[in-house]
């Protein structure tokens, strides 16, 4: 399977698929954190017509799309204008639209819960197929994220753990590894990446009964 992991610099999802023998590539505006040569530097939208079997948008810029940022559309932060906020909302919605409507058979776009202004700006928008938590996949943390899915089954939990620490939410600045809060919040969880690779990596081999069981989305 040829898989493009868009908006990923960490390589976490790319490595999960590559470890299972897939032709996996990541793409971001900056080089990969792990220095991999299976990483494109640039706009992922330029690659969407390259005959991929699977597109996973791991963590696109979502500051203006998500519910937590809707307040800035009426009262912008210091040094910014309302025009800035609405222009960035349009840009974020256009990016999501490009991924969601890409000419690729199977698509997963990950994002937090969206506000209504974002939904109205996304072409062919529909509600997310599911939301997941890291603690369902072996990480004792809380960070709800939504998956918009096309022709993919809902991801099934693999390891439910008791931890419920909101570590990323409480991250306030620069850590010992020099990661700022925004970058830390966007870092994907390896347990979820492994579940994606295991459950979505061989969909062509599923029987009709298994496809019905997993509720493959249209």
One Martini backbone bead per residue (centre of mass of N, CA, C, O) as a GRO file, in nm:
protein
  218
    1UNK     BB    1   0.096   0.036   0.022
    2UNK     BB    2   0.028   0.375  -0.045
    3UNK     BB    3   0.131   0.626   0.196
    4UNK     BB    4   0.013   0.943   0.312
    5UNK     BB    5   0.156   1.168   0.560
    6UNK     BB    6   0.018   1.451   0.652
    7UNK     BB    7   0.143   1.681   0.861
    8UNK     BB    8   0.436   1.532   0.924
    9UNK     BB    9   0.743   1.534   1.133
   10UNK     BB   10   0.786   1.281   1.330
   11UNK     BB   11   0.708   0.979   1.191
   12UNK     BB   12   0.509   0.790   1.344
   13UNK     BB   13   0.314   0.691   1.121
   14UNK     BB   14   0.512   0.613   0.904
   15UNK     BB   15   0.663   0.391   1.071
   16UNK     BB   16   0.421   0.206   1.121
   17UNK     BB   17   0.383   0.134   0.818
   18UNK     BB   18   0.674   0.054   0.738
   19UNK     BB   19   0.697  -0.187   0.948
   20UNK     BB   20   0.459  -0.335   0.751
   21UNK     BB   21   0.561  -0.278   0.433
   22UNK     BB   22   0.498   0.006   0.350
   23UNK     BB   23   0.467   0.290   0.129
   24UNK     BB   24   0.578   0.540   0.330
   25UNK     BB   25   0.492   0.896   0.363
   26UNK     BB   26   0.589   1.215   0.451
   27UNK     BB   27   0.463   1.563   0.521
   28UNK     BB   28   0.610   1.896   0.533
   29UNK     BB   29   0.744   2.222   0.576
   30UNK     BB   30   0.949   2.044   0.728
   31UNK     BB   31   1.166   1.850   0.839
   32UNK     BB   32   1.228   1.563   0.975
   33UNK     BB   33   1.307   1.463   1.290
   34UNK     BB   34   1.451   1.177   1.176
   35UNK     BB   35   1.581   1.228   0.876
   36UNK     BB   36   1.418   1.117   0.659
   37UNK     BB   37   1.388   1.008   0.305
   38UNK     BB   38   1.053   0.972   0.361
   39UNK     BB   39   1.032   1.301   0.305
   40UNK     BB   40   0.846   1.581   0.241
   41UNK     BB   41   0.913   1.921   0.149
   42UNK     BB   42   0.598   2.075   0.177
   43UNK     BB   43   0.302   2.077   0.009
   44UNK     BB   44   0.071   1.822   0.018
   45UNK     BB   45  -0.114   1.915  -0.222
   46UNK     BB   46   0.109   1.842  -0.447
   47UNK     BB   47   0.056   1.502  -0.392
   48UNK     BB   48  -0.251   1.399  -0.441
   49UNK     BB   49  -0.194   1.283  -0.759
   50UNK     BB   50   0.016   1.018  -0.677
   51UNK     BB   51  -0.126   0.741  -0.625
   52UNK     BB   52  -0.277   0.681  -0.360
   53UNK     BB   53  -0.430   0.463  -0.116
   54UNK     BB   54  -0.351   0.654   0.139
   55UNK     BB   55  -0.476   0.915   0.360
   56UNK     BB   56  -0.306   1.083   0.633
   57UNK     BB   57  -0.404   1.342   0.851
   58UNK     BB   58  -0.255   1.390   1.146
   59UNK     BB   59  -0.193   1.735   1.197
   60UNK     BB   60  -0.342   1.989   1.116
   61UNK     BB   61  -0.403   2.302   1.110
   62UNK     BB   62  -0.652   2.416   1.385
   63UNK     BB   63  -0.687   2.690   1.535
   64UNK     BB   64  -0.949   2.807   1.360
   65UNK     BB   65  -1.144   2.538   1.371
   66UNK     BB   66  -1.164   2.505   1.665
   67UNK     BB   67  -1.348   2.554   1.946
   68UNK     BB   68  -1.116   2.684   2.126
   69UNK     BB   69  -1.087   2.936   1.889
   70UNK     BB   70  -1.362   3.099   1.842
   71UNK     BB   71  -1.316   3.363   2.013
   72UNK     BB   72  -1.117   3.507   1.797
   73UNK     BB   73  -1.358   3.595   1.594
   74UNK     BB   74  -1.438   3.846   1.803
   75UNK     BB   75  -1.153   3.842   1.987
   76UNK     BB   76  -0.857   3.919   1.932
   77UNK     BB   77  -0.549   3.900   1.985
   78UNK     BB   78  -0.282   4.053   2.051
   79UNK     BB   79  -0.185   4.203   1.740
   80UNK     BB   80  -0.461   4.128   1.611
   81UNK     BB   81  -0.710   4.077   1.370
   82UNK     BB   82  -1.007   3.993   1.237
   83UNK     BB   83  -0.901   3.949   0.953
   84UNK     BB   84  -0.690   3.741   1.033
   85UNK     BB   85  -0.880   3.526   1.151
   86UNK     BB   86  -1.062   3.480   0.894
   87UNK     BB   87  -0.836   3.413   0.698
   88UNK     BB   88  -0.730   3.163   0.859
   89UNK     BB   89  -0.992   3.009   0.840
   90UNK     BB   90  -1.000   2.984   0.531
   91UNK     BB   91  -0.729   2.836   0.507
   92UNK     BB   92  -0.800   2.589   0.686
   93UNK     BB   93  -1.051   2.498   0.520
   94UNK     BB   94  -0.900   2.457   0.251
   95UNK     BB   95  -0.712   2.235   0.352
   96UNK     BB   96  -0.924   2.034   0.441
   97UNK     BB   97  -1.071   2.014   0.167
   98UNK     BB   98  -0.835   1.898   0.003
   99UNK     BB   99  -0.817   1.635   0.164
  100UNK     BB  100  -1.119   1.537   0.169
  101UNK     BB  101  -1.119   1.574  -0.176
  102UNK     BB  102  -0.929   1.372  -0.259
  103UNK     BB  103  -0.795   1.135  -0.510
  104UNK     BB  104  -0.858   0.912  -0.268
  105UNK     BB  105  -0.993   0.635  -0.141
  106UNK     BB  106  -0.843   0.670   0.147
  107UNK     BB  107  -0.944   0.866   0.442
  108UNK     BB  108  -0.775   1.058   0.710
  109UNK     BB  109  -0.885   1.313   0.935
  110UNK     BB  110  -0.738   1.503   1.190
  111UNK     BB  111  -0.930   1.662   1.461
  112UNK     BB  112  -1.086   1.864   1.632
  113UNK     BB  113  -1.346   2.014   1.727
  114UNK     BB  114  -1.578   2.201   1.549
  115UNK     BB  115  -1.702   2.483   1.429
  116UNK     BB  116  -1.947   2.625   1.228
  117UNK     BB  117  -1.765   2.804   1.046
  118UNK     BB  118  -1.593   2.571   0.939
  119UNK     BB  119  -1.810   2.381   0.821
  120UNK     BB  120  -1.917   2.592   0.603
  121UNK     BB  121  -1.612   2.592   0.447
  122UNK     BB  122  -1.639   2.286   0.379
  123UNK     BB  123  -1.622   2.068   0.139
  124UNK     BB  124  -1.833   1.816   0.190
  125UNK     BB  125  -1.932   1.813   0.468
  126UNK     BB  126  -1.893   1.598   0.758
  127UNK     BB  127  -1.912   1.423   1.018
  128UNK     BB  128  -1.746   1.251   1.223
  129UNK     BB  129  -1.699   0.908   1.281
  130UNK     BB  130  -1.497   0.972   1.532
  131UNK     BB  131  -1.364   0.938   1.866
  132UNK     BB  132  -1.054   0.961   2.052
  133UNK     BB  133  -0.822   0.817   2.296
  134UNK     BB  134  -0.519   0.742   2.424
  135UNK     BB  135  -0.632   0.535   2.654
  136UNK     BB  136  -0.719   0.324   2.413
  137UNK     BB  137  -0.374   0.300   2.327
  138UNK     BB  138  -0.171   0.304   2.602
  139UNK     BB  139  -0.230   0.606   2.702
  140UNK     BB  140  -0.232   0.804   3.006
  141UNK     BB  141  -0.440   1.012   2.839
  142UNK     BB  142  -0.597   1.330   2.750
  143UNK     BB  143  -0.713   1.362   2.391
  144UNK     BB  144  -0.940   1.460   2.197
  145UNK     BB  145  -1.016   1.312   1.874
  146UNK     BB  146  -1.100   1.337   1.533
  147UNK     BB  147  -1.244   1.132   1.262
  148UNK     BB  148  -1.229   1.154   0.917
  149UNK     BB  149  -1.391   0.914   0.699
  150UNK     BB  150  -1.290   0.715   0.403
  151UNK     BB  151  -1.305   0.390   0.352
  152UNK     BB  152  -1.300   0.336   0.672
  153UNK     BB  153  -1.265   0.206   0.965
  154UNK     BB  154  -1.313   0.216   1.272
  155UNK     BB  155  -1.124   0.254   1.535
  156UNK     BB  156  -0.994   0.016   1.754
  157UNK     BB  157  -0.929  -0.056   2.053
  158UNK     BB  158  -0.624  -0.197   2.223
  159UNK     BB  159  -0.551  -0.026   2.514
  160UNK     BB  160  -0.687   0.009   2.816
  161UNK     BB  161  -0.619   0.267   3.050
  162UNK     BB  162  -0.627   0.446   3.360
  163UNK     BB  163  -0.511   0.691   3.260
  164UNK     BB  164  -0.587   1.076   3.290
  165UNK     BB  165  -0.373   1.274   3.167
  166UNK     BB  166  -0.339   1.633   3.083
  167UNK     BB  167  -0.050   1.703   2.966
  168UNK     BB  168  -0.079   1.886   2.712
  169UNK     BB  169  -0.269   2.102   2.833
  170UNK     BB  170  -0.035   2.180   3.062
  171UNK     BB  171   0.148   2.283   2.858
  172UNK     BB  172   0.345   2.604   2.877
  173UNK     BB  173   0.630   2.542   2.718
  174UNK     BB  174   0.955   2.477   2.740
  175UNK     BB  175   1.123   2.195   2.724
  176UNK     BB  176   1.392   1.980   2.740
  177UNK     BB  177   1.352   1.944   2.405
  178UNK     BB  178   1.240   2.222   2.279
  179UNK     BB  179   0.923   2.215   2.297
  180UNK     BB  180   0.652   2.354   2.217
  181UNK     BB  181   0.322   2.349   2.271
  182UNK     BB  182   0.221   2.314   1.980
  183UNK     BB  183   0.406   2.073   1.908
  184UNK     BB  184   0.315   1.884   2.138
  185UNK     BB  185   0.009   1.874   2.064
  186UNK     BB  186   0.073   1.741   1.763
  187UNK     BB  187   0.173   1.488   1.873
  188UNK     BB  188   0.163   1.169   1.817
  189UNK     BB  189   0.040   0.850   1.897
  190UNK     BB  190   0.173   0.538   1.875
  191UNK     BB  191  -0.080   0.363   1.939
  192UNK     BB  192  -0.252   0.482   1.707
  193UNK     BB  193  -0.060   0.425   1.474
  194UNK     BB  194  -0.059   0.116   1.508
  195UNK     BB  195  -0.362   0.079   1.464
  196UNK     BB  196  -0.371   0.184   1.179
  197UNK     BB  197  -0.171  -0.019   1.052
  198UNK     BB  198  -0.325  -0.280   1.141
  199UNK     BB  199  -0.633  -0.197   1.039
  200UNK     BB  200  -0.548  -0.041   0.742
  201UNK     BB  201  -0.316  -0.219   0.585
  202UNK     BB  202  -0.547  -0.475   0.493
  203UNK     BB  203  -0.837  -0.426   0.349
  204UNK     BB  204  -0.829  -0.617   0.092
  205UNK     BB  205  -0.837  -0.884   0.297
  206UNK     BB  206  -1.125  -0.854   0.359
  207UNK     BB  207  -1.412  -0.967   0.431
  208UNK     BB  208  -1.740  -0.899   0.412
  209UNK     BB  209  -1.786  -0.949   0.715
  210UNK     BB  210  -1.559  -0.759   0.819
  211UNK     BB  211  -1.664  -0.500   0.692
  212UNK     BB  212  -1.929  -0.499   0.851
  213UNK     BB  213  -1.808  -0.508   1.136
  214UNK     BB  214  -1.629  -0.231   1.088
  215UNK     BB  215  -1.785  -0.013   0.937
  216UNK     BB  216  -1.740   0.094   0.659
  217UNK     BB  217  -1.704   0.385   0.513
  218UNK     BB  218  -1.834   0.589   0.241
   0.00000   0.00000   0.00000
